[in-house]
């Protein structure tokens, strides 16, 4: 059963179990093709990429290859990690492109093709693909093993504006940071997590995520390229392990960026954690990337 089918059938079962009568007005239903699916994956045996950032993208399956959703785990840090982005993939067919950025420039340089450095793969259907894991993980859904052959992929076209968020006044104790870009799909009444950035260590002076120590505090800029489409509303949740204990205290370590149109993301958004009010609770999606093993 595909991801989207599970969502649709689950909704029907919930109605049935609650004792509600299901009226056969098919014209009023939201099609599973319109709902789409989660973008999710568990990677196994990715030990060659512990210090690499790994990019995961849903792209339209046509000649244009426009980006729909993007997750970045930076760096991967553990060979066995997983993430999920609820309702990230919307209407229409999408492929699932992903690569380990060994070149470190944030753009795919496919290996072993064209003398590239990056390890890259492609699944033709982002909503329904067969796991490649073996052994004890053979029955794990949405599982991908590094031993699978490489595929030649290219960078997708941008759908809209790049979301750039500059975090200011992070304490030196800061652990992981996780940013969710939410597209508010009013027609389907869904929060679509179309952007996800997870960073487990605030390494300074790095090319892609620009982090620096300023006056005994950390300042970092995060980018999710090409996701904010003008004419669609977005909000962002910023989850920060401020005390470095590996846990998130909802009342004090979650911040929200006010909903606005995608056209408003043309510039960098600054969030000062020392002066901004915390959201008060975890977002409904919770934390979306699996934690690192305890040291």
Buried (B, 14 or more C-beta within 10 A) or exposed (E): EEBBBBBBEEBEEEEEEEEEEEEEEEEEEEEBBBBBBBBBBBBBBBEEBEEBBBBBBBBBBEEEBBBBBBBBBBBBBBBBBBBBBBBBBBEEEBBBBBBBBBBBEBEBBBBEEEEBBBBBBBBEBBBEBEBBBEEEBEEEBBBBBBEEEBBBBEBBEBBBBBBBBBBBBBBEEBBBBBBBBBBEBEEBEBBBBBBBBBBBBBEEEBEBBBBEEEEEBBBBBBBBBBBBBEEBBBBBBBBBBBBEEEEBEBEBBBBBBEEBBBEBBEEEBEBEBEEBEBBEEBBEBEBBBBBBEEE
